[in-house]
Amino acid sequence: MKKVTKVLTYGTFDVLHRGHIRLLQRAKALGGHLTVAISTDDFNLIKGKKSVFPYAERKLILENMRLVDKVIPEKHWDQKISDVKKYKIDIFVMGDDWRGKFDFLKPYCKVVYLKRTTGISTTQIKRRMAAIKQL
């Protein structure tokens, strides 16, 4: 029986958009099983972020996408090595804006940085929403 390649990515995945979808599509294409770690609301506060949607809603959305096989919480910065080991991850994937930041995982799995989708970001969407609200 052929071993299924397991892929892991992390993110907040707030205000889901085409950039998120493209990242998930390309991550899934690298293996047969995709695990997505979503930043919890408490962890977002530590990072200085505030999500439009709470963790439970973001988790529900991703759990119901056919690209995603498993959703886990990201509770702190230092859990990545333990997640890679616990879930037997073969490939860790992040956007290339994080290039080099996760190379410490290379002794445990392959690390792949994917090119970001140009012209879209959650920050841009939030700015547009704020501008529309002011009209």
The first five atom37 places (N, CA, C, CB, O) and aatype in JSON, in Angstrom:
{
  "aatype": [12, 11, 11, 19, 16, 11, 19, 10, 16, 18, 7, 16, 13, 3, 19, 10, 8, 1, 7, 8, 9, 1, 10, 10, 5, 1, 0, 11, 0, 10, 7, 7, 8, 10, 16, 19, 0, 9, 15, 16, 3, 3, 13, 2, 10, 9, 11, 7, 11, 11, 15, 19, 13, 14, 18, 0, 6, 1, 11, 10, 9, 10, 6, 2, 12, 1, 10, 19, 3, 11, 19, 9, 14, 6, 11, 8, 17, 3, 5, 11, 9, 15, 3, 19, 11, 11, 18, 11, 9, 3, 9, 13, 19, 12, 7, 3, 3, 17, 1, 7, 11, 13, 3, 13, 10, 11, 14, 18, 4, 11, 19, 19, 18, 10, 11, 1, 16, 16, 7, 9, 15, 16, 16, 5, 9, 11, 1, 1, 12, 0, 0, 9, 11, 5, 10],
  "atom_mask": [
    [1, 1, 1, 1, 1],
    [1, 1, 1, 1, 1],
    [1, 1, 1, 1, 1],
    [1, 1, 1, 1, 1],
    [1, 1, 1, 1, 1],
    [1, 1, 1, 1, 1],
    [1, 1, 1, 1, 1],
    [1, 1, 1, 1, 1],
    [1, 1, 1, 1, 1],
    [1, 1, 1, 1, 1],
    [1, 1, 1, 0, 1],
    [1, 1, 1, 1, 1],
    [1, 1, 1, 1, 1],
    [1, 1, 1, 1, 1],
    [1, 1, 1, 1, 1],
    [1, 1, 1, 1, 1],
    [1, 1, 1, 1, 1],
    [1, 1, 1, 1, 1],
    [1, 1, 1, 0, 1],
    [1, 1, 1, 1, 1],
    [1, 1, 1, 1, 1],
    [1, 1, 1, 1, 1],
    [1, 1, 1, 1, 1],
    [1, 1, 1, 1, 1],
    [1, 1, 1, 1, 1],
    [1, 1, 1, 1, 1],
    [1, 1, 1, 1, 1],
    [1, 1, 1, 1, 1],
    [1, 1, 1, 1, 1],
    [1, 1, 1, 1, 1],
    [1, 1, 1, 0, 1],
    [1, 1, 1, 0, 1],
    [1, 1, 1, 1, 1],
    [1, 1, 1, 1, 1],
    [1, 1, 1, 1, 1],
    [1, 1, 1, 1, 1],
    [1, 1, 1, 1, 1],
    [1, 1, 1, 1, 1],
    [1, 1, 1, 1, 1],
    [1, 1, 1, 1, 1],
    [1, 1, 1, 1, 1],
    [1, 1, 1, 1, 1],
    [1, 1, 1, 1, 1],
    [1, 1, 1, 1, 1],
    [1, 1, 1, 1, 1],
    [1, 1, 1, 1, 1],
    [1, 1, 1, 1, 1],
    [1, 1, 1, 0, 1],
    [1, 1, 1, 1, 1],
    [1, 1, 1, 1, 1],
    [1, 1, 1, 1, 1],
    [1, 1, 1, 1, 1],
    [1, 1, 1, 1, 1],
    [1, 1, 1, 1, 1],
    [1, 1, 1, 1, 1],
    [1, 1, 1, 1, 1],
    [1, 1, 1, 1, 1],
    [1, 1, 1, 1, 1],
    [1, 1, 1, 1, 1],
    [1, 1, 1, 1, 1],
    [1, 1, 1, 1, 1],
    [1, 1, 1, 1, 1],
    [1, 1, 1, 1, 1],
    [1, 1, 1, 1, 1],
    [1, 1, 1, 1, 1],
    [1, 1, 1, 1, 1],
    [1, 1, 1, 1, 1],
    [1, 1, 1, 1, 1],
    [1, 1, 1, 1, 1],
    [1, 1, 1, 1, 1],
    [1, 1, 1, 1, 1],
    [1, 1, 1, 1, 1],
    [1, 1, 1, 1, 1],
    [1, 1, 1, 1, 1],
    [1, 1, 1, 1, 1],
    [1, 1, 1, 1, 1],
    [1, 1, 1, 1, 1],
    [1, 1, 1, 1, 1],
    [1, 1, 1, 1, 1],
    [1, 1, 1, 1, 1],
    [1, 1, 1, 1, 1],
    [1, 1, 1, 1, 1],
    [1, 1, 1, 1, 1],
    [1, 1, 1, 1, 1],
    [1, 1, 1, 1, 1],
    [1, 1, 1, 1, 1],
    [1, 1, 1, 1, 1],
    [1, 1, 1, 1, 1],
    [1, 1, 1, 1, 1],
    [1, 1, 1, 1, 1],
    [1, 1, 1, 1, 1],
    [1, 1, 1, 1, 1],
    [1, 1, 1, 1, 1],
    [1, 1, 1, 1, 1],
    [1, 1, 1, 0, 1],
    [1, 1, 1, 1, 1],
    [1, 1, 1, 1, 1],
    [1, 1, 1, 1, 1],
    [1, 1, 1, 1, 1],
    [1, 1, 1, 0, 1],
    [1, 1, 1, 1, 1],
    [1, 1, 1, 1, 1],
    [1, 1, 1, 1, 1],
    [1, 1, 1, 1, 1],
    [1, 1, 1, 1, 1],
    [1, 1, 1, 1, 1],
    [1, 1, 1, 1, 1],
    [1, 1, 1, 1, 1],
    [1, 1, 1, 1, 1],
    [1, 1, 1, 1, 1],
    [1, 1, 1, 1, 1],
    [1, 1, 1, 1, 1],
    [1, 1, 1, 1, 1],
    [1, 1, 1, 1, 1],
    [1, 1, 1, 1, 1],
    [1, 1, 1, 1, 1],
    [1, 1, 1, 1, 1],
    [1, 1, 1, 1, 1],
    [1, 1, 1, 0, 1],
    [1, 1, 1, 1, 1],
    [1, 1, 1, 1, 1],
    [1, 1, 1, 1, 1],
    [1, 1, 1, 1, 1],
    [1, 1, 1, 1, 1],
    [1, 1, 1, 1, 1],
    [1, 1, 1, 1, 1],
    [1, 1, 1, 1, 1],
    [1, 1, 1, 1, 1],
    [1, 1, 1, 1, 1],
    [1, 1, 1, 1, 1],
    [1, 1, 1, 1, 1],
    [1, 1, 1, 1, 1],
    [1, 1, 1, 1, 1],
    [1, 1, 1, 1, 1],
    [1, 1, 1, 1, 1]
  ],
  "atom_positions": [
    [[0.84, -1.19, 0.0], [0.0, 0.0, 0.0], [0.89, 1.25, 0.0], [-0.96, 0.0, 1.23], [1.86, 1.34, 0.75]],
    [[0.54, 2.2, -0.84], [1.31, 3.43, -0.98], [1.04, 4.37, 0.19], [0.99, 4.12, -2.32], [-0.11, 4.56, 0.59]],
    [[2.1, 4.97, 0.73], [1.99, 5.92, 1.83], [1.4, 7.24, 1.32], [3.38, 6.16, 2.49], [1.81, 7.75, 0.28]],
    [[0.46, 7.79, 2.06], [-0.13, 9.08, 1.72], [0.79, 10.19, 2.24], [-1.57, 9.23, 2.34], [1.21, 10.17, 3.39]],
    [[1.11, 11.14, 1.37], [1.94, 12.28, 1.76], [1.06, 13.27, 2.53], [2.59, 12.96, 0.51], [0.01, 13.69, 2.06]],
    [[1.53, 13.63, 3.73], [0.77, 14.55, 4.58], [1.4, 15.94, 4.53], [0.72, 14.03, 6.05], [2.61, 16.11, 4.7]],
    [[0.52, 16.93, 4.3], [0.93, 18.33, 4.16], [0.28, 19.13, 5.28], [0.53, 18.9, 2.75], [-0.85, 18.87, 5.68]],
    [[1.03, 20.11, 5.79], [0.54, 20.98, 6.87], [0.79, 22.44, 6.51], [1.23, 20.62, 8.21], [1.86, 22.79, 6.02]],
    [[-0.2, 23.28, 6.76], [-0.03, 24.73, 6.64], [-0.69, 25.4, 7.82], [-0.61, 25.26, 5.3], [-1.55, 24.82, 8.48]],
    [[-0.29, 26.62, 8.07], [-0.82, 27.42, 9.19], [-1.35, 28.74, 8.66], [0.28, 27.67, 10.26], [-0.9, 29.24, 7.63]],
    [[-2.31, 29.3, 9.39], [-2.8, 30.62, 9.03], [-3.98, 31.02, 9.89], [0.0, 0.0, 0.0], [-4.5, 30.23, 10.68]],
    [[-4.4, 32.26, 9.73], [-5.58, 32.75, 10.43], [-6.83, 32.42, 9.63], [-5.48, 34.27, 10.67], [-7.87, 32.08, 10.2]],
    [[-6.74, 32.51, 8.3], [-7.83, 32.19, 7.39], [-9.1, 32.95, 7.75], [-8.11, 30.7, 7.39], [-10.2, 32.39, 7.79]],
    [[-8.93, 34.24, 8.0], [-10.05, 35.13, 8.27], [-10.44, 35.78, 6.95], [-9.68, 36.21, 9.35], [-9.58, 36.05, 6.12]],
    [[-11.7, 36.03, 6.75], [-12.22, 36.61, 5.51], [-11.64, 35.82, 4.33], [-11.86, 38.14, 5.4], [-10.87, 36.34, 3.53]],
    [[-12.03, 34.57, 4.25], [-11.51, 33.64, 3.24], [-11.64, 34.24, 1.84], [-12.26, 32.29, 3.31], [-12.71, 34.74, 1.46]],
    [[-10.55, 34.2, 1.07], [-10.52, 34.79, -0.27], [-9.74, 33.91, -1.24], [-9.91, 36.2, -0.22], [-9.22, 32.87, -0.85]],
    [[-9.67, 34.33, -2.5], [-9.03, 33.51, -3.54], [-7.57, 33.21, -3.25], [-9.14, 34.21, -4.87], [-7.07, 32.17, -3.67]],
    [[-6.87, 34.08, -2.54], [-5.48, 33.81, -2.17], [-5.39, 32.62, -1.23], [0.0, 0.0, 0.0], [-4.5, 31.78, -1.36]],
    [[-6.32, 32.56, -0.27], [-6.37, 31.41, 0.63], [-6.68, 30.13, -0.15], [-7.42, 31.64, 1.74], [-6.05, 29.09, 0.05]],
    [[-7.67, 30.22, -1.04], [-8.08, 29.04, -1.82], [-6.91, 28.54, -2.66], [-9.3, 29.38, -2.72], [-6.65, 27.33, -2.71]],
    [[-6.22, 29.44, -3.32], [-5.07, 29.04, -4.15], [-3.96, 28.39, -3.31], [-4.5, 30.26, -4.91], [-3.36, 27.41, -3.74]],
    [[-3.7, 28.94, -2.12], [-2.71, 28.35, -1.24], [-3.12, 26.93, -0.86], [-2.53, 29.2, 0.03], [-2.31, 26.0, -0.92]],
    [[-4.38, 26.76, -0.48], [-4.87, 25.43, -0.1], [-4.84, 24.46, -1.28], [-6.29, 25.53, 0.47], [-4.49, 23.3, -1.1]],
    [[-5.2, 24.93, -2.47], [-5.15, 24.07, -3.66], [-3.74, 23.59, -3.93], [-5.69, 24.83, -4.89], [-3.51, 22.41, -4.17]],
    [[-2.79, 24.52, -3.89], [-1.4, 24.15, -4.19], [-0.8, 23.29, -3.08], [-0.55, 25.41, -4.38], [-0.01, 22.4, -3.36]],
    [[-1.17, 23.55, -1.84], [-0.7, 22.71, -0.73], [-1.25, 21.3, -0.87], [-1.11, 23.33, 0.63], [-0.52, 20.32, -0.72]],
    [[-2.54, 21.19, -1.15], [-3.18, 19.87, -1.31], [-2.55, 19.1, -2.47], [-4.7, 20.03, -1.54], [-2.39, 17.88, -2.39]],
    [[-2.19, 19.8, -3.53], [-1.6, 19.15, -4.71], [-0.25, 18.51, -4.4], [-1.45, 20.17, -5.84], [0.21, 17.65, -5.15]],
    [[0.39, 18.93, -3.31], [1.69, 18.37, -2.93], [1.56, 17.01, -2.24], [2.42, 19.33, -2.02], [2.54, 16.27, -2.12]],
    [[0.36, 16.7, -1.78], [0.17, 15.43, -1.08], [-1.27, 15.0, -1.08], [0.0, 0.0, 0.0], [-2.13, 15.66, -1.66]],
    [[-1.54, 13.88, -0.44], [-2.89, 13.35, -0.43], [-3.72, 13.78, 0.77], [0.0, 0.0, 0.0], [-4.94, 13.61, 0.77]],
    [[-3.08, 14.34, 1.79], [-3.77, 14.73, 3.02], [-3.3, 16.11, 3.45], [-3.53, 13.69, 4.16], [-2.1, 16.35, 3.6]],
    [[-4.25, 17.03, 3.64], [-3.92, 18.4, 4.03], [-4.49, 18.71, 5.41], [-4.45, 19.4, 2.99], [-5.7, 18.64, 5.64]],
    [[-3.58, 19.06, 6.32], [-3.96, 19.54, 7.65], [-3.73, 21.05, 7.67], [-3.14, 18.81, 8.78], [-2.69, 21.54, 7.23]],
    [[-4.71, 21.77, 8.2], [-4.61, 23.22, 8.31], [-4.7, 23.59, 9.79], [-5.73, 23.94, 7.47], [-5.66, 23.25, 10.47]],
    [[-3.69, 24.3, 10.26], [-3.69, 24.82, 11.63], [-4.18, 26.26, 11.57], [-2.27, 24.73, 12.28], [-3.6, 27.1, 10.87]],
    [[-5.24, 26.55, 12.31], [-5.83, 27.89, 12.32], [-5.51, 28.57, 13.65], [-7.37, 27.83, 12.08], [-5.69, 27.98, 14.72]],
    [[-5.05, 29.81, 13.57], [-4.76, 30.58, 14.78], [-6.02, 30.75, 15.61], [-4.16, 31.95, 14.42], [-7.06, 31.17, 15.09]],
    [[-5.93, 30.43, 16.89], [-7.07, 30.65, 17.79], [-7.23, 32.15, 18.04], [-6.88, 29.87, 19.13], [-6.33, 32.94, 17.75]],
    [[-8.36, 32.53, 18.59], [-8.6, 33.94, 18.9], [-7.59, 34.45, 19.93], [-10.04, 34.14, 19.41], [-7.09, 35.56, 19.8]],
    [[-7.3, 33.63, 20.95], [-6.33, 34.05, 21.96], [-4.95, 34.23, 21.37], [-6.28, 33.02, 23.1], [-4.24, 35.17, 21.71]],
    [[-4.55, 33.32, 20.46], [-3.23, 33.45, 19.83], [-3.19, 34.68, 18.93], [-2.9, 32.18, 19.02], [-2.18, 35.38, 18.88]],
    [[-4.28, 34.95, 18.23], [-4.33, 36.17, 17.4], [-4.11, 37.42, 18.24], [-5.69, 36.25, 16.67], [-3.44, 38.36, 17.81]],
    [[-4.68, 37.45, 19.44], [-4.47, 38.61, 20.32], [-3.01, 38.77, 20.69], [-5.32, 38.47, 21.6], [-2.49, 39.88, 20.74]],
    [[-2.33, 37.65, 20.94], [-0.89, 37.68, 21.24], [-0.13, 38.26, 20.04], [-0.37, 36.26, 21.58], [0.84, 39.01, 20.21]],
    [[-0.57, 37.91, 18.82], [0.07, 38.39, 17.59], [-0.36, 39.82, 17.24], [-0.24, 37.46, 16.44], [0.17, 40.4, 16.29]],
    [[-1.3, 40.38, 17.99], [-1.78, 41.73, 17.71], [-2.8, 41.77, 16.58], [0.0, 0.0, 0.0], [-2.98, 42.81, 15.94]],
    [[-3.46, 40.65, 16.33], [-4.47, 40.58, 15.27], [-5.86, 40.44, 15.87], [-4.18, 39.39, 14.32], [-6.04, 39.91, 16.96]],
    [[-6.84, 40.93, 15.13], [-8.25, 40.75, 15.5], [-8.97, 40.23, 14.27], [-8.9, 42.11, 16.02], [-8.98, 40.88, 13.22]],
    [[-9.56, 39.06, 14.39], [-10.27, 38.45, 13.26], [-11.69, 38.98, 13.16], [-10.28, 36.93, 13.4], [-12.31, 39.34, 14.16]],
    [[-12.19, 39.01, 11.93], [-13.59, 39.35, 11.71], [-14.46, 38.21, 12.23], [-13.86, 39.62, 10.2], [-15.49, 38.44, 12.87]],
    [[-14.03, 36.97, 11.94], [-14.78, 35.79, 12.35], [-14.03, 35.07, 13.47], [-15.01, 34.84, 11.16], [-12.81, 34.95, 13.42]],
    [[-14.75, 34.6, 14.49], [-14.09, 33.87, 15.57], [-13.56, 32.51, 15.1], [-15.07, 33.68, 16.74], [-13.95, 32.0, 14.05]],
    [[-12.66, 31.96, 15.89], [-12.01, 30.69, 15.57], [-13.03, 29.61, 15.17], [-11.19, 30.21, 16.76], [-12.85, 28.94, 14.15]],
    [[-14.09, 29.44, 15.95], [-15.05, 28.36, 15.68], [-15.66, 28.49, 14.28], [-16.18, 28.38, 16.73], [-15.87, 27.48, 13.61]],
    [[-15.93, 29.7, 13.83], [-16.51, 29.9, 12.5], [-15.48, 29.65, 11.41], [-17.07, 31.32, 12.37], [-15.79, 29.03, 10.39]],
    [[-14.24, 30.12, 11.62], [-13.18, 29.88, 10.64], [-12.89, 28.39, 10.52], [-11.89, 30.65, 11.02], [-12.67, 27.88, 9.42]],
    [[-12.91, 27.7, 11.65], [-12.7, 26.25, 11.67], [-13.81, 25.53, 10.91], [-12.62, 25.72, 13.13], [-13.54, 24.65, 10.11]],
    [[-15.05, 25.91, 11.16], [-16.2, 25.3, 10.49], [-16.1, 25.45, 8.97], [-17.51, 25.93, 10.99], [-16.36, 24.5, 8.23]],
    [[-15.73, 26.64, 8.52], [-15.6, 26.89, 7.08], [-14.56, 25.96, 6.47], [-15.23, 28.37, 6.81], [-14.82, 25.3, 5.46]],
    [[-13.36, 25.89, 7.09], [-12.29, 25.07, 6.53], [-12.59, 23.58, 6.63], [-10.98, 25.36, 7.24], [-12.24, 22.81, 5.73]],
    [[-13.24, 23.16, 7.7], [-13.6, 21.74, 7.83], [-14.55, 21.29, 6.73], [-14.24, 21.48, 9.2], [-14.62, 20.11, 6.4]],
    [[-15.29, 22.23, 6.17], [-16.26, 21.89, 5.13], [-15.77, 22.14, 3.72], [-17.51, 22.67, 5.36], [-16.56, 22.12, 2.77]],
    [[-14.48, 22.38, 3.57], [-13.87, 22.51, 2.24], [-13.32, 21.15, 1.84], [-12.75, 23.6, 2.22], [-12.66, 20.48, 2.65]],
    [[-13.57, 20.74, 0.62], [-13.1, 19.42, 0.18], [-11.58, 19.33, 0.1], [-13.69, 19.09, -1.17], [-11.03, 18.23, 0.1]],
    [[-10.9, 20.45, 0.03], [-9.43, 20.46, -0.01], [-8.81, 20.09, 1.33], [-8.94, 21.82, -0.45], [-7.69, 19.58, 1.37]],
    [[-9.52, 20.35, 2.41], [-8.97, 20.23, 3.76], [-9.42, 18.92, 4.41], [-9.4, 21.42, 4.63], [-10.61, 18.61, 4.46]],
    [[-8.44, 18.16, 4.9], [-8.75, 16.88, 5.54], [-8.84, 16.98, 7.06], [-7.7, 15.87, 5.17], [-9.58, 16.23, 7.69]],
    [[-8.09, 17.9, 7.64], [-8.07, 18.04, 9.1], [-7.78, 19.49, 9.46], [-7.0, 17.09, 9.74], [-6.98, 20.16, 8.8]],
    [[-8.44, 19.98, 10.52], [-8.21, 21.33, 11.02], [-7.8, 21.2, 12.49], [-9.49, 22.25, 10.86], [-8.46, 20.52, 13.28]],
    [[-6.7, 21.87, 12.83], [-6.22, 21.86, 14.22], [-6.01, 23.3, 14.68], [-4.9, 21.04, 14.35], [-5.82, 24.19, 13.85]],
    [[-6.05, 23.55, 15.99], [-5.82, 24.92, 16.48], [-4.34, 25.24, 16.56], [-6.47, 25.1, 17.85], [-3.52, 24.41, 16.94]],
    [[-4.01, 26.48, 16.21], [-2.67, 27.01, 16.46], [-2.8, 27.89, 17.7], [-2.1, 27.82, 15.21], [-3.44, 28.94, 17.66]],
    [[-2.18, 27.45, 18.79], [-2.31, 28.14, 20.07], [-1.08, 28.95, 20.45], [-2.59, 27.14, 21.15], [-1.18, 29.87, 21.26]],
    [[0.08, 28.62, 19.86], [1.31, 29.36, 20.19], [2.35, 29.14, 19.1], [1.87, 28.91, 21.56], [2.25, 28.21, 18.3]],
    [[3.36, 30.02, 19.08], [4.39, 30.0, 18.04], [5.17, 28.69, 18.02], [5.34, 31.15, 18.24], [5.57, 28.22, 16.95]],
    [[5.4, 28.1, 19.18], [6.35, 27.0, 19.3], [5.77, 25.6, 19.09], [6.97, 27.05, 20.64], [6.44, 24.62, 19.39]],
    [[4.57, 25.48, 18.58], [3.96, 24.16, 18.45], [4.27, 23.46, 17.13], [2.49, 24.28, 18.6], [3.89, 22.31, 16.96]],
    [[4.94, 24.11, 16.22], [5.1, 23.56, 14.87], [5.87, 22.25, 14.85], [5.81, 24.56, 14.0], [5.45, 21.31, 14.17]],
    [[6.98, 22.15, 15.56], [7.74, 20.9, 15.57], [6.88, 19.78, 16.16], [9.06, 21.06, 16.37], [6.84, 18.67, 15.62]],
    [[6.21, 20.05, 17.26], [5.38, 19.0, 17.87], [4.21, 18.61, 16.96], [4.85, 19.47, 19.23], [3.84, 17.44, 16.92]],
    [[3.63, 19.56, 16.22], [2.55, 19.23, 15.28], [3.08, 18.36, 14.15], [1.92, 20.51, 14.71], [2.43, 17.38, 13.76]],
    [[4.26, 18.7, 13.61], [4.85, 17.91, 12.52], [5.06, 16.47, 12.98], [6.21, 18.54, 12.06], [4.76, 15.52, 12.25]],
    [[5.56, 16.31, 14.19], [5.8, 14.97, 14.73], [4.48, 14.24, 15.02], [6.65, 15.05, 16.01], [4.29, 13.09, 14.63]],
    [[3.58, 14.92, 15.71], [2.31, 14.31, 16.14], [1.47, 13.83, 14.96], [1.5, 15.31, 16.96], [0.9, 12.73, 14.99]],
    [[1.4, 14.65, 13.91], [0.55, 14.32, 12.77], [1.31, 13.66, 11.62], [-0.14, 15.57, 12.27], [0.77, 13.46, 10.53]],
    [[2.6, 13.33, 11.88], [3.45, 12.63, 10.9], [3.46, 13.36, 9.54], [2.96, 11.18, 10.71], [3.19, 12.77, 8.5]],
    [[3.78, 14.66, 9.6], [3.75, 15.53, 8.43], [4.99, 15.3, 7.57], [3.66, 17.01, 8.86], [6.1, 15.18, 8.08]],
    [[4.78, 15.25, 6.26], [5.87, 15.09, 5.3], [6.32, 16.43, 4.72], [5.44, 14.15, 4.18], [7.5, 16.64, 4.46]],
    [[5.35, 17.35, 4.51], [5.63, 18.64, 3.87], [4.94, 19.76, 4.64], [5.17, 18.64, 2.39], [3.74, 19.7, 4.91]],
    [[5.72, 20.77, 5.0], [5.19, 21.98, 5.64], [5.13, 23.07, 4.57], [6.07, 22.42, 6.88], [6.12, 23.29, 3.87]],
    [[4.0, 23.75, 4.45], [3.8, 24.76, 3.4], [3.4, 26.09, 4.01], [2.73, 24.29, 2.39], [2.55, 26.17, 4.9]],
    [[4.06, 27.16, 3.51], [3.67, 28.53, 3.88], [3.85, 29.43, 2.66], [4.51, 29.05, 5.09], [4.52, 29.05, 1.7]],
    [[3.25, 30.6, 2.72], [3.43, 31.59, 1.66], [4.86, 32.09, 1.65], [0.0, 0.0, 0.0], [5.54, 32.09, 2.68]],
    [[5.33, 32.53, 0.48], [6.73, 32.94, 0.35], [7.06, 34.24, 1.07], [7.07, 33.08, -1.1], [8.23, 34.62, 1.14]],
    [[6.06, 34.93, 1.61], [6.34, 36.1, 2.45], [6.97, 35.66, 3.78], [5.06, 36.9, 2.71], [7.49, 36.49, 4.53]],
    [[6.93, 34.37, 4.06], [7.53, 33.79, 5.26], [8.84, 33.06, 4.94], [6.54, 32.82, 5.93], [9.38, 32.36, 5.79]],
    [[9.34, 33.23, 3.72], [10.54, 32.49, 3.29], [11.66, 32.53, 4.34], [11.06, 33.07, 1.96], [12.05, 33.59, 4.82]],
    [[12.15, 31.34, 4.67], [13.26, 31.19, 5.61], [12.84, 31.1, 7.06], [0.0, 0.0, 0.0], [13.6, 30.59, 7.89]],
    [[11.65, 31.59, 7.4], [11.22, 31.64, 8.8], [10.95, 30.26, 9.4], [9.96, 32.49, 8.91], [10.99, 30.09, 10.62]],
    [[10.68, 29.28, 8.54], [10.35, 27.95, 9.05], [11.36, 26.89, 8.62], [8.96, 27.54, 8.57], [11.07, 25.69, 8.64]],
    [[12.54, 27.34, 8.23], [13.59, 26.4, 7.84], [14.02, 25.51, 9.0], [14.79, 27.16, 7.29], [14.62, 24.46, 8.78]],
    [[13.73, 25.92, 10.23], [14.05, 25.09, 11.39], [13.29, 23.76, 11.38], [13.75, 25.86, 12.67], [13.62, 22.85, 12.14]],
    [[12.27, 23.65, 10.53], [11.5, 22.41, 10.42], [12.15, 21.4, 9.47], [10.1, 22.72, 9.95], [11.73, 20.24, 9.43]],
    [[13.16, 21.82, 8.71], [13.76, 20.95, 7.7], [14.31, 19.62, 8.23], [14.87, 21.68, 7.02], [14.31, 18.64, 7.49]],
    [[14.78, 19.54, 9.47], [15.19, 18.22, 9.97], [14.01, 17.25, 10.18], [15.94, 18.39, 11.28], [14.21, 16.05, 10.32]],
    [[12.79, 17.78, 10.19], [11.61, 16.98, 10.48], [10.73, 16.69, 9.27], [10.79, 17.67, 11.52], [10.03, 15.68, 9.23]],
    [[10.77, 17.59, 8.27], [9.93, 17.44, 7.08], [10.47, 18.37, 5.99], [8.43, 17.75, 7.41], [11.33, 19.21, 6.24]],
    [[9.94, 18.2, 4.8], [10.26, 19.11, 3.7], [9.52, 20.43, 3.95], [9.87, 18.5, 2.3], [8.38, 20.42, 4.42]],
    [[10.17, 21.56, 3.65], [9.55, 22.88, 3.83], [9.42, 23.53, 2.46], [10.4, 23.78, 4.8], [10.4, 23.65, 1.72]],
    [[8.2, 23.94, 2.12], [7.92, 24.55, 0.82], [7.28, 25.91, 1.04], [6.99, 23.63, -0.04], [6.32, 26.05, 1.79]],
    [[7.83, 26.93, 0.36], [7.26, 28.28, 0.4], [6.61, 28.54, -0.96], [8.37, 29.37, 0.72], [7.27, 28.51, -1.99]],
    [[5.3, 28.78, -0.94], [4.55, 29.01, -2.18], [4.39, 30.51, -2.43], [3.17, 28.33, -2.11], [4.19, 31.3, -1.51]],
    [[4.47, 30.87, -3.7], [4.3, 32.27, -4.1], [2.89, 32.74, -3.73], [4.54, 32.44, -5.64], [1.9, 32.05, -3.96]],
    [[2.85, 33.92, -3.14], [1.55, 34.5, -2.77], [0.75, 34.87, -4.01], [1.76, 35.75, -1.88], [1.31, 35.16, -5.06]],
    [[-0.55, 34.86, -3.88], [-1.43, 35.32, -4.94], [-1.39, 36.85, -4.94], [-2.9, 34.78, -4.75], [-1.69, 37.49, -3.94]],
    [[-1.02, 37.42, -6.07], [-0.91, 38.88, -6.14], [-2.29, 39.53, -6.2], [-0.07, 39.29, -7.36], [-3.25, 38.97, -6.71]],
    [[-2.34, 40.73, -5.65], [-3.55, 41.54, -5.76], [-4.63, 41.25, -4.74], [0.0, 0.0, 0.0], [-5.74, 41.78, -4.85]],
    [[-4.35, 40.41, -3.74], [-5.37, 40.09, -2.75], [-4.71, 39.79, -1.41], [-6.24, 38.9, -3.21], [-3.67, 39.13, -1.35]],
    [[-5.33, 40.29, -0.34], [-4.91, 39.94, 1.02], [-6.06, 40.26, 1.96], [-3.59, 40.71, 1.43], [-6.93, 41.07, 1.63]],
    [[-6.06, 39.63, 3.1], [-7.09, 39.92, 4.1], [-7.02, 41.37, 4.52], [-6.94, 39.0, 5.33], [-8.05, 42.02, 4.71]],
    [[-5.81, 41.9, 4.67], [-5.64, 43.31, 5.05], [-6.29, 44.23, 4.03], [-4.14, 43.65, 5.19], [-6.97, 45.18, 4.4]],
    [[-6.09, 43.94, 2.73], [-6.7, 44.76, 1.68], [-8.23, 44.7, 1.77], [-6.23, 44.29, 0.28], [-8.91, 45.72, 1.64]],
    [[-8.76, 43.51, 1.99], [-10.22, 43.34, 2.09], [-10.77, 44.12, 3.28], [-10.59, 41.84, 2.21], [-11.8, 44.79, 3.17]],
    [[-10.09, 44.04, 4.41], [-10.54, 44.77, 5.61], [-10.51, 46.28, 5.36], [-9.66, 44.41, 6.83], [-11.4, 46.99, 5.81]],
    [[-9.5, 46.77, 4.64], [-9.43, 48.2, 4.31], [-10.6, 48.61, 3.41], [-8.09, 48.54, 3.63], [-11.22, 49.65, 3.61]],
    [[-10.87, 47.76, 2.41], [-12.0, 48.05, 1.5], [-13.32, 48.08, 2.27], [-12.08, 46.99, 0.38], [-14.16, 48.95, 2.05]],
    [[-13.49, 47.13, 3.18], [-14.71, 47.07, 3.98], [-14.85, 48.32, 4.85], [-14.71, 45.82, 4.86], [-15.95, 48.86, 4.98]],
    [[-13.75, 48.78, 5.44], [-13.78, 50.0, 6.26], [-14.12, 51.21, 5.4], [-12.42, 50.21, 6.96], [-14.88, 52.08, 5.83]],
    [[-13.56, 51.28, 4.19], [-13.83, 52.41, 3.3], [-15.3, 52.42, 2.88], [-12.92, 52.35, 2.05], [-15.92, 53.49, 2.82]],
    [[-15.86, 51.27, 2.6], [-17.27, 51.18, 2.22], [-18.16, 51.59, 3.38], [-17.63, 49.74, 1.76], [-19.17, 52.28, 3.2]],
    [[-17.79, 51.18, 4.58], [-18.57, 51.52, 5.77], [-18.63, 53.04, 5.98], [-17.96, 50.84, 7.01], [-19.63, 53.56, 6.48]],
    [[-17.55, 53.73, 5.6], [-17.49, 55.18, 5.79], [-18.33, 55.95, 4.77], [-16.05, 55.65, 5.71], [-18.62, 57.13, 4.97]],
    [[-18.73, 55.3, 3.68], [-19.53, 55.98, 2.65], [-20.92, 56.3, 3.11], [-19.61, 55.14, 1.4], [-21.71, 56.87, 2.36]]
  ]
}
